Amino acid sequence: MDLDGTLADYHGWIGIHHIGKAITPMVERVQRWIGEGKKVKIFTARASEGPAAIEFIHAWLDQQGLPKLEVTNVKDFGMTELWDDRCVSVETNTGQIKNHAG
């Protein structure tokens, strides 16, 4: 789950200390997934800013009533979906774009 623009309101980079207000439907979705036993990770470029950035993310998650989720900027083979405000979905093994007007 992407953070900026997907889970949290985002209007441009201010710094690792600033994370926008929660986007309620997405927070509720993450809570539901966790309740269903699904593993959820925060996938964000902020992770490249180091441990301090991750501490701010964990504090923000706690304020939203979410657990201390893994924060990463690296995909892995266990990933089944990526929810992001910038993604373009491509059909597996075809190169066909599934959800983009461009």
C-alpha positions in Angstrom: 0.0 0.0 0.0 1.5 3.3 -1.1 1.5 6.0 1.6 1.5 9.5 -0.1 -1.6 10.1 -2.2 -3.1 6.7 -1.4 -3.2 6.1 2.3 -2.4 9.8 3.3 -3.3 13.1 1.7 -0.4 14.4 -0.4 0.2 17.8 -2.0 4.0 17.7 -2.6 7.1 16.8 -0.7 7.6 18.8 2.5 10.0 16.4 4.3 10.1 13.1 6.2 8.4 14.8 9.2 5.2 15.7 7.3 2.6 13.1 6.4 -0.8 14.3 5.3 -4.1 13.4 6.9 -5.4 9.9 6.6 -7.6 9.0 3.7 -10.3 7.2 5.7 -11.6 4.7 3.1 -8.1 3.4 2.5 -7.2 3.2 6.3 -10.5 1.3 6.7 -9.5 -1.0 3.9 -6.1 -1.7 5.5 -7.7 -2.4 8.8 -10.1 -4.8 7.1 -7.3 -6.6 5.3 -5.3 -7.0 8.6 -8.5 -8.3 10.3 -8.7 -10.9 7.5 -5.1 -12.0 8.2 -3.6 -10.4 5.1 -0.1 -9.1 5.3 0.1 -5.4 4.4 3.3 -3.4 3.8 3.7 0.3 3.3 5.5 0.7 0.0 6.9 4.2 -0.3 9.9 6.1 -1.6 10.1 7.6 1.9 11.9 4.4 2.9 14.9 5.5 1.0 15.3 8.4 3.4 16.4 6.0 6.1 15.3 4.9 9.6 14.2 8.4 10.7 11.6 8.5 7.9 10.3 5.0 8.9 9.9 6.2 12.5 7.7 9.0 11.3 5.7 6.6 9.2 5.2 4.2 12.2 4.1 7.1 14.4 1.6 8.2 11.7 0.3 4.6 11.4 -0.2 4.5 15.2 -2.1 7.7 15.1 -4.5 6.1 12.6 -5.0 3.0 14.7 -2.9 0.8 12.5 -0.1 -1.5 13.7 3.6 -1.0 13.0 3.5 -2.3 9.5 6.6 -3.2 7.5 7.8 -0.1 5.5 9.8 -0.7 2.3 10.6 0.6 -1.1 11.5 -2.8 -2.5 9.2 -5.2 -4.3 9.4 -8.9 -3.4 8.2 -12.2 -4.9 5.5 -12.5 -2.2 3.8 -9.3 -3.3 0.3 -10.0 -4.8 -0.9 -6.4 -5.3 0.4 -2.8 -5.2 -2.1 -0.1 -4.4 -0.7 3.2 -5.5 -1.9 6.6 -6.9 0.6 6.5 -9.7 0.4 2.9 -11.0 -0.6 1.8 -14.4 -1.8 -1.7 -14.5 -0.4 -4.0 -17.2 -1.9 -7.3 -18.0 0.6 -10.1 -17.1 2.8 -11.3 -20.0 1.0 -9.3 -22.7 2.1 -5.6 -22.4 -1.5 -4.6 -22.6 -2.5 -1.6 -20.4 -5.5 -2.4 -18.3 -6.6 0.9 -16.6 -4.9 3.9 -18.1 -6.4 6.4 -20.5 -3.0 7.4 -21.9 
